[in-house]
Amino acid sequence: AVERLFSEERPAAVIHCAARSRSPVCQADPAGARLQNVAVTRQLAELAADIPMVFLSTDLVFDGRRNGAEGGYREDDAVNPLSVYAETKVEAESWVRRNSRHAIVRTSLNFGRSPSGPGAFNEELAAAWRAGRVVDLFVDEFRCPIAALESARRLWALLDSGQGGVFHLTGSERLSRYEIGQLVAEDLRRSEPGMGTPMRAGSLAGYSGAPRPPDTTLDCSKLAALLGEAMPVFTSWLRSRKSG
């Protein structure tokens, strides 16, 4: 069906951002994760052999232990995935790399609104709070969140540039999961006054699930230089969108 659609529509380019992205789901069903994340990517990359393609990957391809330093991973740093989800994204990247016209974009937590239901990290937090649940968030796990709108705008710009290769696209602000939760709670209470947003500060030291990298923050200077635009500061973006 996909091959038929390509033949009928003759797309000028492909932006592939679909994935089975919830790590616990991937851990429970590795075969399903590889089907959706690797096999689908391979097919799209092969079908898009003569056109540009942008593939969305993840900061979780890194193990978060960069020689004891704080994150700041560059595009050419060695990957070391700790989870099934991350493994499938590394495998998918290997298929995309085979075509010099294709681009791999590693991103992090994207803040936004999903038309098909709670999919963005902020929507999952909001759903938990509306259900009256207390959310446990780590103070020692660091990411660089970004607004989905900001990501999308830069993806289009990258596509227009015609550049292939690997690029990092995240916000410029290093925040712990707990700090991110506090910001999302603050934002939610602006639109829903009185909303309860209970959360507990946890630590990776007490976590017993699938391995989680402590710091997968990315260096995005390569893409910023190409586009001539710095990456946004998540806290500033989040607060300015309400006051604007």
GIDA-V978474 format. One record per helix or strand. SS is the DSSP state (A for helix, B for strand). FROM is the first residue (numbers start at 1). LEN is the number of residues. If there is no record, write none. Layout:
ss/from/len
SS/FROM/LEN
SS/FROM/LEN
//
This chain:
ss/from/len
A/2/8
B/13/4
A/23/6
A/30/18
B/52/7
A/59/3
B/66/1
B/69/1
B/73/1
A/84/13
B/102/6
B/110/2
A/121/10
B/135/4
B/142/2
B/146/2
A/148/14
B/165/5
B/175/2
A/177/15
B/199/4
A/204/3
B/215/1
B/218/1
A/221/7
A/234/10
//
